[in-house]
Amino acid sequence: MEYTLETPLLLNVLLIITPVLLFQVFSLDRLQRYNESANRWITTGLCAALSVFAMSHPVELIPGFQYDLRVIPLVICFFYAGMNYALVVAAMIFAYRIFLGGFGVYWQPVTIGFILLLLWYCKKRTAAHPERLYSIRIAALIGFGNAFIVAVVTLASQLLNGKPITSNFYLFFGIYFMFHTFTMTIVALIVRQMKQNVDLRKQLQHNEKMNVLSELAASFAHEIRNPMTVARGFVQIMKQGGLSEDKRQIYNQMVIDEMDKAQSIIDDYLSFAKPQLESIDLVDAKQLILRALNTLQEFADLRHVSVETDMQDRLMISANADKFVQCIINLCKNGIEAMPSGGKLQIVASLQNQTVCIDIIDNGVGMTQEELGRLGTPFYSTRGKGTGLGMMVTYRVIQNIHGRIDVTSEIGKGTCFSILIPSLHTTSYH
């Protein structure tokens, strides 16, 4: 009697390992969005399906007995989800084995029970060092143990029925031992690597959050220190005698102005770190831009910067008026400060394809590609000093009204900030 032993077993190996690899490539990121219980049930369902597939392509060395790698998905489920979920897979294996029929169905609880007991023992022994559960030694032990109990059950059945043990028996179980041990080892390596990748990704995300937090803290401290230092200096001057009442009033007003700046910085920080629900109204972007330019006119005159506008009428958008004005002020102020020797600041606003387009153009020093890539993050300020908290808030406000900011720049020629916001007749912008 001739058997092609390796073909069904190789098919079993492919049926088990390929979905595990595809699961790692395509589904690992998505699973992190679900809660732990949902992840475990997804894993349980996948492992149950793999066991059924393996049982559907067995090797039948002895009539009534089917040999495959059905237990390996059970072990995978145990590794990922735990004993309770592994019992669900075990129940599915037993139910499908009853459906297939044959004398081997009576021995199925023995083999499954032995494997679950072996897994429980291995987990208990490695409780102090959980990472050892996925070692090659443990994997080989589980694979060898399963093949061994199956061989013992088959041998006992043959001897009880008075049937001879042929050379095919030794040949088959030699190959069966090898396939079980090899496949279980590969699966353990894949599982360990997947867990290491998940842990590494979580660690990288944690480190990134901590880096951003430290940058935001440094940004906040740097921004608020300046007005506090100025205010402290004026308070010290006011403590000195001999000041006229007029100068005292001037210094007092300067202290109040610096405190207002500090309060504004705190508000910006809170807006970025913890956005609050704000009133959104239908507003004319042109009128808000004119209000921002009126605020900046004196600042531009002191820097010898001329401001030119070319704006269409009725550029209607949905936005918080005060926040939008502050965004325009931040971008225009950055443009003015980018021209230390004076220059021209242009504001062009128009309606294009149901999108309000606002271009803020300066002929200042410009920015490199690296600097452009850091815009809107805690790591960069367009002024070459400070930390860019105002720019972060600007980006956040524009994003909150479904808009975006595009930036083009060239060293020595200038920069163009383009704000694109859906007009009144659209609800989103892509």
Residue pairs with C-beta under 8 A, 6 or more apart in sequence:
1 168
3 59
3 61
3 168
3 172
5 59
5 171
5 172
5 175
6 175
8 57
8 58
8 59
8 68
9 59
9 68
9 69
9 175
9 176
9 179
11 57
12 54
12 57
12 68
12 69
12 179
12 183
13 69
13 179
13 182
13 183
15 50
15 53
15 54
15 57
16 50
16 54
16 69
16 72
16 73
16 183
16 187
17 183
17 186
17 187
17 190
19 46
19 50
20 76
20 187
20 190
20 191
21 190
23 46
24 190
24 194
24 197
28 194
28 197
28 198
31 39
31 42
32 198
32 201
34 42
39 81
40 80
40 81
40 82
40 85
41 81
41 85
43 76
43 77
43 80
43 81
43 85
44 77
44 81
44 85
44 88
44 89
46 73
47 73
47 74
47 76
47 77
47 80
47 89
48 73
48 77
48 88
48 89
48 92
48 93
50 72
50 73
50 76
51 70
51 71
51 73
51 74
51 89
51 92
51 93
51 96
52 92
52 96
54 68
54 69
54 70
54 72
54 73
55 66
55 68
55 70
55 93
55 96
55 97
55 100
57 68
58 66
58 67
58 68
59 66
59 67
59 68
59 172
60 66
60 67
61 67
61 154
61 168
61 169
61 172
62 154
62 157
62 158
63 102
63 103
64 102
64 103
64 104
65 102
65 103
65 104
65 107
65 154
65 157
66 97
66 100
66 102
66 104
67 150
67 172
67 176
69 179
69 180
69 183
70 93
71 93
71 111
71 112
71 115
71 146
72 143
72 180
72 183
72 184
72 187
73 89
74 86
74 89
74 90
74 93
74 112
74 115
74 116
75 86
75 115
75 119
75 142
75 184
75 187
76 187
76 191
77 85
77 86
77 88
77 89
78 85
78 86
78 116
78 119
78 123
79 133
79 134
79 188
79 191
80 191
83 116
83 119
83 120
83 123
86 116
86 119
87 116
90 112
90 116
93 108
93 112
94 108
94 109
94 112
97 104
97 105
97 108
98 105
103 157
107 153
107 157
110 149
110 153
111 146
111 149
111 150
111 153
114 145
114 146
114 149
115 142
115 145
115 146
115 149
118 141
118 142
118 145
118 146
119 142
122 133
122 138
122 141
122 142
123 133
126 132
126 133
126 138
131 192
132 138
134 188
134 189
134 191
134 192
134 195
135 188
135 192
136 185
136 188
136 189
138 188
139 184
139 185
139 187
139 188
139 189
140 181
140 184
140 185
142 184
143 180
143 181
143 182
143 183
143 184
143 185
144 177
144 180
144 181
146 180
146 184
147 173
147 176
147 177
147 180
147 181
148 177
150 173
150 176
151 173
151 176
151 177
154 169
154 173
155 165
155 169
158 164
158 165
158 169
159 165
212 378
215 377
215 378
215 379
215 387
216 269
216 272
216 273
216 378
218 378
218 387
219 269
219 378
219 387
219 388
219 389
219 392
220 265
220 269
220 389
222 386
222 387
223 265
223 269
223 386
223 387
223 389
224 262
224 265
224 266
226 261
227 258
227 259
227 261
227 262
227 265
228 258
228 262
230 254
230 258
231 254
231 255
231 258
231 259
231 262
234 251
234 252
234 254
234 255
234 258
235 255
237 243
237 251
238 248
238 251
238 252
238 255
243 251
265 389
268 389
268 390
268 393
269 389
270 276
271 323
271 393
271 396
271 397
272 389
272 392
272 393
272 396
275 396
275 400
278 320
278 323
279 320
280 318
280 319
280 320
280 401
281 318
281 319
281 320
281 321
282 316
282 317
282 318
282 424
283 316
283 317
283 318
283 319
283 321
283 324
284 314
284 315
284 316
285 315
285 316
285 317
285 319
285 324
285 349
285 356
285 358
285 421
286 311
286 312
286 313
286 314
286 315
286 349
288 319
288 321
288 324
288 325
288 328
289 309
289 311
289 328
289 347
289 349
289 358
290 309
291 325
292 325
292 326
292 328
292 329
292 332
293 307
293 309
293 328
293 332
293 347
295 325
295 329
296 307
296 329
296 332
296 333
296 336
297 307
299 333
299 336
300 306
300 307
300 336
300 345
303 336
303 337
303 339
303 340
303 342
304 341
304 342
304 343
305 336
305 339
305 342
305 343
305 344
305 345
306 343
306 344
306 345
307 332
307 344
307 345
307 346
307 347
308 344
308 345
308 346
308 347
309 346
309 347
309 348
309 349
310 346
310 347
310 348
310 349
311 347
311 348
311 349
311 350
312 349
312 350
312 351
315 349
315 350
315 351
315 356
315 423
316 356
316 423
316 424
317 324
317 356
317 401
317 421
317 422
317 423
317 424
318 401
318 422
318 424
319 401
319 421
320 397
320 401
323 397
324 397
324 401
326 393
326 394
326 397
327 393
327 394
327 397
327 398
327 419
328 358
328 360
330 390
330 391
330 393
330 394
331 360
331 394
331 417
331 419
332 345
332 347
332 360
334 382
334 383
334 391
335 345
335 360
335 361
335 362
335 364
335 415
335 417
336 345
336 362
337 382
337 383
338 362
338 364
338 365
338 366
338 382
338 383
338 414
338 415
339 345
339 362
339 363
339 364
339 365
340 364
340 365
343 362
343 363
343 364
344 362
344 363
345 360
345 361
345 362
346 359
346 360
346 361
346 362
347 358
347 359
347 360
347 361
348 357
348 358
348 359
348 361
349 356
349 357
349 358
349 359
350 356
350 357
351 357
351 423
354 422
354 423
354 425
354 426
355 420
355 421
355 422
355 423
355 426
355 429
356 419
356 420
356 421
356 422
356 423
357 418
357 419
357 420
358 418
358 419
358 420
358 421
359 416
359 417
359 418
359 419
360 416
360 417
360 418
360 419
361 414
361 415
361 416
361 417
362 414
362 415
362 416
363 413
363 414
364 414
364 415
365 411
365 412
366 409
366 410
366 411
366 412
366 413
366 414
366 415
367 375
367 382
367 407
367 409
367 411
367 415
368 411
371 380
371 382
371 409
372 407
372 409
374 380
375 382
375 388
375 391
375 395
375 405
375 407
376 388
376 391
376 392
376 394
376 395
376 405
377 388
377 392
378 387
378 388
378 389
378 392
379 388
380 388
380 391
381 387
381 388
381 391
382 388
382 391
382 415
394 405
395 405
398 404
398 405
398 419
398 421
401 421
401 422
402 421
402 422
402 427
402 428
402 429
403 419
403 420
403 421
403 422
403 429
404 419
404 420
404 429
405 417
405 418
405 419
405 420
406 417
406 418
406 420
407 415
407 416
407 417
407 418
408 415
408 416
408 418
409 415
409 416
420 429
421 429
422 428
422 429
